[in-house]
Amino acid sequence: MTEPTGSAYRIEKDSMGERQIPADAYYGIQTLRATENFPISGIKPLPTYVDACILIKKATALANGELDCIPKDISQAIVQAADEVLSGKFRDQFVVDVYQAGAGTSHHMNVNEVLANRALELLGDEKGNYKRVSPNDHVNYGQSTNDVIPTAIRIGGLLALERTLFPALSDAIAALDNKAEEFQDIVKSGRTHLQDAVPVRLGESFRAWAQILTEHLIRIETASGDLTLLGLGGSAAGTGLNTHPQYRYKVAEILGKLIDKPLQPAPHMMAAMQSMAPFVCVSGALRNLAQDCVKMSHDLRLMDSGPKTGLKEIQLPPVQPGSSIMPGKYNPVMAEMTSMVCFQVMGYDGAIALAAQAGQLELNVMMPLIAYNLIHSIEILGNALSALTRQCLEGISANRDRCSYYAEGSLALVTALNPYIGYLNAAAVAKESLATGKTLREIVLEKNLMSEGELAKVLDLEKMSAMPTET
C-alpha cells in the first residue's frame, strides 16, 4: 500500500512504532500492517462474517456498558457505530485478506479500529484519538481474538444458514414435491448400472430427491445446534481473565436477542475456544448434502440428454445458448453449475478438517481459514440451490412418449415374469428379444409360456411401478 503524503494522512502509533494512515480511513495502524503483510489472495472478509463480528461487538459494548465496565457514552457510541456498519456503511473499510495472521487477530483488530474511529466521530472527536475511544481498551474490553473469532464463526454460520441455505433447501424441496405430483402418473424405465431396470414412476424419482434433501436439512439443523454454545467471555485462554463475572451470561443473552437465536455460554469456555469440532460437524453435513446434490444434478443431465441421441425423458428449461459454434444447442447449465459448487464445498470441507486438527494447546491458529471456508460453503451452496430451483427445477417438463417408449421396451420387464415362467425361461425370452427386436410380450405368447390375459396382468406397468404405500 502506498503511503499518502501531505494533509491526506494522520499519524497513528502502536507498540511497534508510528505509521501514516489515510486521513479518511476508519481502519488504523494494525490493519495497515496486516494489508502489507498479507497481500495473498485479494479476497476480503465475507459480508456475513463482518456482520457476525459487528454483532458481537455491539453485544459486548451493550453488556460492558450495563456492567459499568466501560463508560456509558462510549458504549452507546460503539453500538451506534456497529448499527451503521450493519446498515451497510463503511463496508469498504474491512480490508484484511482472508489468509492472514493466525487466529484472526488482524481482521479482529480491523473491526475494533473501524468501530473505535467511527465512535470517536460520533462523540465529536477525531479519528485516531484512541485516548478517548480505544480499539483495545473499549471496543475490545474483556475480549480476545481467541474467544471472539470462534464466536464469530458460530454466529456467521448461523446467519448464513438462516439467510441462504435453509430457505434454498426448503424451496428446492417444495419444487421437487410439486414436480413429483405433476409427474406421478408417468411410467419410465428404471436404470441400475446404467442398464435397463424395472419400471418406476417419474414422479417418484422427484419425490425421492425431495426426501433426500429433507433429510439433509434435518441433519444440518441438528449439526448447527452446537453453534449456539459460545466461548465468548473466555478471554485469552478460556479462564475469563479481565471480564466481569456476569459478562459471559449477559453477552450471550444480548447476542441471542440480536440474532433471534437461543445462545448460551458453553459449559467449558476453554473447550469451546480450543475445539473446532462444531465447525467440522456442520461442514461435514454440508459435504454430505453436496454429494447428493451432485448425484441429483448428474441424474437431471442424463435424463435430459439428447435431444436426438440421449434419453430425453425430461426437458430442463433452456436458459442460455449452449455453444459458440453449434446453433440451436442448449446445455444443462444450471445442473452443471450446481455440481461445480458442490465440488468446491467438498474441497472446503477437506481444508476445514485439516485446519481443525492443527491447533496447539490453548488455541487453534487456523480459524481464519475455517471461518471463510465454512461460511462461504453455506452461502454458495444455498445460492446454487436457489438458482437451480428458480432456473431449472420449477420449469422441468416431462417427455411422456419417450418415457413410455423406454418403459415398454425395457428388457428388465422380464423380471416380473420370473414367478410365472421361471428364471431360465425369462432369461431366454430376454436374450431372444434383444437378438430379434421382438417385444417380450410377443415372444412369451409365441412360446405359449403364458396366456394373453395373464401376461397383461403381470406386465401392467402402472402396477409394477407403484410404490408399496400406494393402493
Phi, psi and omega per residue, in radians:
M1 nan 2.253 3.131
T2 -1.361 2.272 -3.119
E3 -1.343 2.400 3.106
P4 -1.283 2.844 3.113
T5 -2.210 2.963 3.095
G6 1.223 -2.518 -3.064
S7 -1.472 0.089 -3.075
A8 -1.499 0.231 -3.136
Y9 -2.455 2.870 2.971
R10 -2.179 2.819 3.134
I11 -1.777 2.239 3.026
E12 -2.134 2.719 -3.076
K13 -2.302 2.423 2.981
D14 -2.267 -2.922 -3.063
S15 -1.187 -0.225 -3.130
M16 -1.748 -0.131 3.127
G17 2.362 -2.829 -3.105
E18 -1.868 2.639 3.055
R19 -2.538 2.714 3.046
Q20 -1.511 2.270 3.134
I21 -2.044 2.377 3.068
P22 -0.897 2.312 -3.031
A23 -1.036 -0.566 -3.102
D24 -1.567 0.020 -3.113
A25 -1.382 2.458 3.045
Y26 -1.651 -0.288 3.001
Y27 -1.368 2.978 -3.053
G28 -2.227 -2.711 -2.945
I29 -1.200 -0.642 -3.130
Q30 -1.228 -0.601 3.063
T31 -1.134 -0.749 3.130
L32 -1.011 -0.811 3.132
R33 -1.063 -0.678 -3.117
A34 -1.149 -0.684 3.131
T35 -1.144 -0.545 3.106
E36 -1.323 -0.614 -3.085
N37 -1.373 -0.485 -2.979
F38 -2.225 1.097 3.005
P39 -1.492 1.202 -2.908
I40 -1.704 -1.072 -2.981
S41 -2.054 -0.358 -3.003
G42 1.363 0.016 3.121
I43 -1.519 2.142 3.139
K44 -1.634 2.907 -3.086
P45 -1.037 2.490 3.129
L46 -1.108 2.467 3.129
P47 -0.941 -0.659 3.139
T48 -1.164 -0.623 3.096
Y49 -1.199 -0.694 3.050
V50 -1.073 -0.790 3.093
D51 -0.956 -0.799 -3.111
A52 -1.056 -0.802 3.140
C53 -1.118 -0.726 -3.121
I54 -1.185 -0.684 3.084
L55 -1.088 -0.671 3.072
I56 -1.096 -0.776 -3.130
K57 -1.151 -0.620 3.066
K58 -1.126 -0.799 -3.135
A59 -1.120 -0.728 -3.140
T60 -1.186 -0.654 3.096
A61 -1.111 -0.741 3.101
L62 -1.117 -0.798 -3.118
A63 -1.116 -0.814 -3.120
N64 -1.188 -0.548 3.057
G65 -1.173 -0.788 3.136
E66 -1.139 -0.555 -3.127
L67 -1.545 0.083 3.136
D68 1.056 0.554 3.085
C69 -1.508 -0.475 3.001
I70 -2.325 2.690 -3.110
P71 -1.002 2.554 -3.084
K72 -1.068 -0.701 -3.100
D73 -1.167 -0.623 3.100
I74 -1.230 -0.708 3.081
S75 -0.995 -0.823 -3.108
Q76 -1.186 -0.608 3.103
A77 -1.164 -0.697 3.092
I78 -1.125 -0.738 3.122
V79 -1.083 -0.754 3.136
Q80 -1.129 -0.716 3.093
A81 -1.083 -0.734 3.121
A82 -1.087 -0.734 3.137
D83 -1.101 -0.623 3.117
E84 -1.145 -0.739 3.114
V85 -1.126 -0.732 3.140
L86 -1.128 -0.435 3.107
S87 -1.433 -0.107 3.075
G88 2.013 -0.043 -3.129
K89 -1.437 2.699 3.000
F90 1.110 0.345 -3.085
R91 -1.171 -0.428 3.138
D92 -1.345 -0.008 -3.100
Q93 -1.589 -0.115 3.135
F94 -1.708 1.696 -2.802
V95 -2.106 0.027 -3.056
V96 -1.406 2.316 3.127
D97 -0.986 2.572 -3.127
V98 -1.156 -0.426 3.063
Y99 -1.675 1.830 -2.892
Q100 -2.604 -2.841 -3.142
A101 -1.000 2.471 -3.132
G102 -0.957 2.550 3.131
A103 1.345 -0.380 3.107
G104 1.739 0.365 -3.115
T105 -1.030 -0.677 -3.086
S106 -1.108 -0.850 3.106
H107 -1.124 -0.710 -3.136
H108 -1.031 -0.784 3.126
M109 -1.226 -0.550 3.031
N110 -0.992 -0.815 3.114
V111 -1.098 -0.818 -3.128
N112 -1.053 -0.728 -3.098
E113 -1.210 -0.733 3.135
V114 -1.076 -0.805 -3.125
L115 -1.176 -0.670 3.127
A116 -1.129 -0.784 -3.103
N117 -1.205 -0.644 3.078
R118 -1.233 -0.643 3.075
A119 -1.077 -0.697 3.084
L120 -1.026 -0.790 3.108
E121 -1.061 -0.751 -3.123
L122 -1.132 -0.486 3.101
L123 -1.556 0.090 3.103
G124 1.452 0.315 -3.112
D125 -1.916 3.116 -3.102
E126 -1.685 2.546 3.034
K127 -1.011 2.461 3.119
G128 1.629 -0.163 3.119
N129 -1.483 1.290 -2.993
Y130 -1.300 -0.030 3.007
K131 -1.212 -0.547 -3.134
R132 -1.425 -0.891 3.070
V133 -2.338 2.055 -3.072
S134 -1.804 2.388 3.034
P135 -1.023 -0.605 -3.098
N136 -1.562 -0.834 -2.985
D137 -1.414 -0.369 -3.104
H138 -2.044 -1.066 -3.134
V139 -1.066 -0.620 -3.060
N140 -1.815 0.313 -3.076
Y141 -1.028 2.266 3.090
G142 1.246 0.256 -3.070
Q143 -2.192 2.910 3.051
S144 -2.547 2.672 2.983
T145 -0.901 -0.590 -3.004
N146 -1.222 -0.377 3.031
D147 -1.920 -0.402 3.134
V148 -1.268 -0.807 -3.038
I149 -1.168 -0.800 3.057
P150 -1.076 -0.542 3.053
T151 -1.207 -0.689 3.124
A152 -1.121 -0.632 3.080
I153 -1.115 -0.725 3.109
R154 -1.080 -0.884 -3.101
I155 -1.154 -0.738 3.108
G156 -1.068 -0.705 3.098
G157 -1.111 -0.780 3.122
L158 -1.101 -0.742 3.124
L159 -1.106 -0.782 -3.112
A160 -1.124 -0.696 3.114
L161 -1.088 -0.802 -3.096
E162 -1.243 -0.594 -3.073
R163 -1.430 -0.583 -2.985
T164 -2.149 -1.075 -2.921
L165 -1.239 -0.829 -3.104
F166 -1.085 -0.803 3.071
P167 -1.088 -0.685 -3.129
A168 -1.140 -0.729 3.096
L169 -1.106 -0.763 3.141
S170 -1.074 -0.731 3.127
D171 -1.166 -0.707 3.126
A172 -1.125 -0.741 3.118
I173 -1.070 -0.766 3.134
A174 -1.094 -0.735 3.141
A175 -1.122 -0.729 3.136
L176 -1.176 -0.696 3.085
D177 -1.098 -0.696 3.107
N178 -1.096 -0.755 3.112
K179 -1.177 -0.579 3.095
A180 -1.054 -0.753 3.104
E181 -1.162 -0.739 -3.105
E182 -1.112 -0.629 -3.035
F183 -1.802 0.199 -2.977
Q184 -1.098 -0.516 -3.085
D185 -1.564 0.021 -3.090
I186 -1.615 2.148 3.103
V187 -1.703 2.354 3.116
K188 -2.334 2.923 3.070
S189 -1.344 2.307 2.956
G190 -1.330 2.869 3.116
R191 -2.513 2.271 2.985
T192 -2.224 2.463 -3.036
H193 1.035 0.416 -3.061
L194 1.096 0.373 3.090
Q195 -2.037 2.834 -3.137
D196 -0.942 2.398 3.043
A197 -2.365 -3.129 -3.077
V198 -1.099 2.726 -3.066
P199 -1.198 2.621 3.089
V200 -2.376 2.928 3.047
R201 -1.548 2.335 3.070
L202 -1.014 -0.683 3.127
G203 -1.053 -0.633 -3.134
E204 -1.225 -0.493 3.050
S205 -1.071 -0.740 3.125
F206 -1.258 -0.636 3.120
R207 -1.168 -0.606 3.094
A208 -1.099 -0.761 3.099
W209 -1.077 -0.719 3.119
A210 -1.066 -0.723 3.128
Q211 -1.159 -0.711 3.118
I212 -1.057 -0.803 3.130
L213 -1.160 -0.615 3.094
T214 -1.081 -0.754 3.128
E215 -1.153 -0.634 3.078
H216 -1.163 -0.686 3.099
L217 -1.018 -0.759 3.133
I218 -1.130 -0.730 -3.140
R219 -1.090 -0.762 -3.108
I220 -1.202 -0.693 3.075
E221 -1.047 -0.730 3.120
T222 -1.125 -0.804 -3.139
A223 -1.088 -0.630 -3.080
S224 -1.251 -0.218 3.107
G225 -1.029 -0.578 3.128
D226 -1.149 -0.356 -3.117
L227 -1.270 -0.206 -3.107
T228 -1.498 -0.098 3.100
L229 -1.699 2.035 -2.943
L230 -1.844 2.456 2.975
G231 -1.594 0.093 -3.126
L232 -1.105 2.207 -3.027
G233 1.930 -0.156 3.086
G234 -1.323 -0.313 -3.141
S235 1.112 -2.406 -2.938
A236 -1.255 -0.656 -3.021
A237 -2.354 0.164 3.122
G238 1.723 -0.004 -3.117
T239 -1.592 -0.162 -3.125
G240 1.364 0.361 -3.133
L241 -0.984 2.343 3.099
N242 1.192 0.413 3.057
T243 -2.056 2.672 3.059
H244 -1.204 2.521 -3.109
P245 -0.978 -0.525 -3.124
Q246 -1.660 -0.046 -2.992
Y247 -1.036 -0.846 -3.029
R248 -1.124 -0.567 3.101
Y249 -1.282 -0.772 -3.102
K250 -1.169 -0.730 -3.093
V251 -1.211 -0.607 3.079
A252 -1.152 -0.693 3.114
E253 -1.127 -0.800 -3.119
I254 -1.148 -0.796 -3.120
L255 -1.121 -0.650 3.102
G256 -1.076 -0.686 3.099
K257 -1.193 -0.619 -3.127
L258 -1.139 -0.603 -3.112
I259 -1.910 0.070 3.117
D260 1.013 0.835 3.087
K261 -2.349 2.572 -3.127
P262 -1.394 1.347 -3.113
L263 -1.447 2.638 3.068
Q264 -2.699 2.746 3.106
P265 -1.096 2.516 3.085
A266 -1.154 2.649 -3.133
P267 -1.107 -0.436 3.097
H268 -2.442 1.905 -3.006
M269 -1.120 -0.645 -3.138
M270 -1.130 -0.713 3.120
A271 -1.116 -0.704 -3.121
A272 -1.160 -0.482 -3.138
M273 -1.474 -0.519 -3.062
Q274 -1.509 -0.745 -2.994
S275 -1.512 2.296 3.061
M276 -1.703 0.229 -3.058
A277 -0.980 -0.706 3.127
P278 -1.041 -0.622 -3.126
F279 -1.293 -0.658 3.085
V280 -1.112 -0.678 -3.124
C281 -1.127 -0.822 3.119
V282 -1.135 -0.763 3.139
S283 -1.073 -0.692 3.102
G284 -1.109 -0.670 3.093
A285 -1.163 -0.618 3.076
L286 -1.164 -0.752 3.115
R287 -1.062 -0.725 3.132
N288 -1.071 -0.761 3.067
L289 -1.080 -0.794 -3.105
A290 -1.030 -0.689 -3.124
Q291 -1.071 -0.757 3.128
D292 -1.279 -0.523 3.077
C293 -1.165 -0.633 3.061
V294 -1.098 -0.790 3.138
K295 -1.054 -0.790 3.126
M296 -1.094 -0.747 3.135
S297 -1.090 -0.727 3.122
H298 -1.171 -0.655 3.080
D299 -1.089 -0.756 3.119
L300 -1.054 -0.728 -3.141
R301 -1.142 -0.733 3.123
L302 -1.126 -0.784 -3.100
M303 -1.186 -0.414 3.124
D304 -1.657 -0.037 -3.002
S305 -1.080 2.573 -3.117
G306 2.444 -2.352 0.129
P307 -1.392 -0.333 -3.066
K308 -1.741 -0.503 -2.990
T309 -1.996 0.215 3.141
G310 -2.160 -2.822 -3.110
L311 -1.271 -0.870 3.120
K312 0.853 0.781 3.051
E313 -1.376 -0.458 3.079
I314 -2.297 2.864 3.062
Q315 -2.102 2.001 3.001
L316 -1.367 2.519 -3.119
P317 -1.054 2.221 3.040
P318 -1.294 2.117 -3.064
V319 -1.950 -0.214 3.089
Q320 -2.896 2.710 3.073
P321 -0.996 2.503 -2.996
G322 -1.771 -0.081 -3.082
S323 -2.596 2.537 3.070
S324 -1.470 -0.159 -3.092
I325 -2.241 -0.470 -3.084
M326 -1.753 1.864 -3.108
P327 -1.129 2.560 3.056
G328 1.324 0.160 -3.111
K329 -1.613 2.357 3.068
Y330 -2.218 2.373 -3.083
N331 -1.951 2.722 3.110
P332 -1.376 1.111 -2.930
V333 -1.169 -0.569 -3.117
M334 -1.208 -0.672 3.076
A335 -1.177 -0.679 3.119
E336 -1.117 -0.772 3.104
M337 -1.030 -0.754 -3.115
T338 -1.044 -0.747 3.117
S339 -1.101 -0.731 3.131
M340 -1.070 -0.759 3.105
V341 -1.079 -0.744 -3.128
C342 -1.123 -0.672 3.073
F343 -1.065 -0.694 3.122
Q344 -1.131 -0.729 3.114
V345 -1.069 -0.711 3.101
M346 -1.101 -0.693 3.097
G347 -1.148 -0.739 3.083
Y348 -1.042 -0.689 -3.134
D349 -1.081 -0.706 3.090
G350 -1.084 -0.719 3.120
A351 -1.165 -0.669 3.109
I352 -1.094 -0.742 3.138
A353 -1.078 -0.755 3.114
L354 -1.127 -0.749 -3.124
A355 -1.153 -0.629 -3.071
A356 -1.154 -0.548 -3.131
Q357 -1.551 0.019 -3.026
A358 -1.663 0.210 3.083
G359 -1.376 2.752 3.085
Q360 -2.336 2.337 3.040
L361 0.949 -2.070 -3.006
E362 -1.541 0.113 -3.031
L363 -2.686 2.521 2.928
N364 -1.816 2.026 -3.047
V365 -1.539 0.051 -3.134
M366 -1.689 0.244 -3.051
M367 -1.054 -0.604 3.104
P368 -1.021 -0.675 3.104
L369 -1.142 -0.766 3.127
I370 -1.093 -0.748 -3.125
A371 -1.034 -0.870 -3.099
Y372 -1.162 -0.839 -3.058
N373 -1.131 -0.713 -3.096
L374 -1.209 -0.896 -3.097
I375 -1.152 -0.709 3.117
H376 -1.118 -0.696 3.095
S377 -1.017 -0.832 -3.139
I378 -1.038 -0.784 -3.022
E379 -1.290 -0.738 -3.126
I380 -1.255 -0.574 3.094
L381 -1.199 -0.715 3.075
G382 -1.128 -0.773 3.126
N383 -1.124 -0.675 3.137
A384 -1.138 -0.788 3.134
L385 -1.138 -0.655 3.102
S386 -1.098 -0.787 3.122
A387 -1.173 -0.706 3.119
L388 -1.060 -0.749 3.140
T389 -1.118 -0.857 -3.045
R390 -1.210 -0.742 -3.015
Q391 -1.695 -0.116 -3.065
C392 -2.377 -1.169 -2.976
L393 -0.999 -0.771 -3.065
E394 -1.174 -0.367 -3.077
G395 -1.893 0.197 -3.132
I396 -1.195 2.381 3.022
S397 -2.094 2.779 -3.101
A398 -1.839 2.501 3.014
N399 -1.702 1.555 -3.018
R400 -1.047 -0.760 -3.096
D401 -1.100 -0.737 -3.137
R402 -1.153 -0.730 3.107
C403 -1.044 -0.807 -3.127
S404 -1.118 -0.718 -3.132
Y405 -1.032 -0.821 -3.127
Y406 -1.193 -0.678 -3.127
A407 -1.125 -0.763 -3.130
E408 -1.205 -0.558 -3.058
G409 -1.612 -0.023 -3.061
S410 -1.238 2.275 3.074
L411 -1.155 -0.333 -3.106
A412 -1.185 -0.230 3.079
L413 -1.064 -0.400 -3.138
V414 -1.067 -0.362 3.121
T415 -0.989 -0.671 -3.121
A416 -1.191 -0.297 -3.122
L417 -1.471 -0.283 -3.064
N418 -0.867 -0.857 -3.086
P419 -1.151 -0.275 -3.021
Y420 -1.827 -0.648 -3.089
I421 -2.083 -0.060 3.123
G422 1.527 2.699 -3.043
Y423 -1.088 -0.768 -3.079
L424 -1.172 -0.759 3.070
N425 -1.082 -0.712 3.138
A426 -1.097 -0.718 3.120
A427 -1.121 -0.674 3.130
A428 -1.153 -0.708 3.099
V429 -1.083 -0.777 3.134
A430 -1.082 -0.755 -3.128
K431 -1.104 -0.738 3.137
E432 -1.182 -0.666 3.115
S433 -1.078 -0.745 3.136
L434 -1.148 -0.648 -3.087
A435 -1.337 -0.618 -3.017
T436 -1.792 -0.360 -3.073
G437 1.509 -0.054 3.079
K438 -1.243 2.694 3.109
T439 -1.353 2.814 3.077
L440 -1.034 -0.712 -3.125
R441 -1.031 -0.804 -3.102
E442 -1.061 -0.788 -3.067
I443 -1.203 -0.741 3.135
V444 -1.059 -0.750 -3.139
L445 -1.212 -0.675 3.120
E446 -1.075 -0.659 -3.092
K447 -1.534 0.029 3.138
N448 0.970 0.625 3.125
L449 -1.384 -0.451 3.093
M450 -2.638 2.765 3.055
S451 -1.370 2.846 -3.134
E452 -1.096 -0.682 3.131
G453 -1.154 -0.771 3.106
E454 -1.078 -0.750 -3.103
L455 -1.119 -0.696 3.133
A456 -1.069 -0.686 3.130
K457 -1.208 -0.726 -3.077
V458 -1.238 -0.704 -3.118
L459 -1.687 0.706 3.046
D460 -1.432 1.791 -3.043
L461 -1.107 -0.606 3.128
E462 -1.078 -0.772 -3.131
K463 -1.247 -0.711 -3.106
M464 -1.100 -0.556 -3.048
S465 -1.660 0.006 -3.120
A466 -1.258 2.453 3.080
M467 -1.283 2.720 -3.089
P468 -1.018 -0.456 -3.100
T469 -1.405 -0.241 -3.112
E470 -1.419 2.666 3.120
T471 -2.080 nan nan
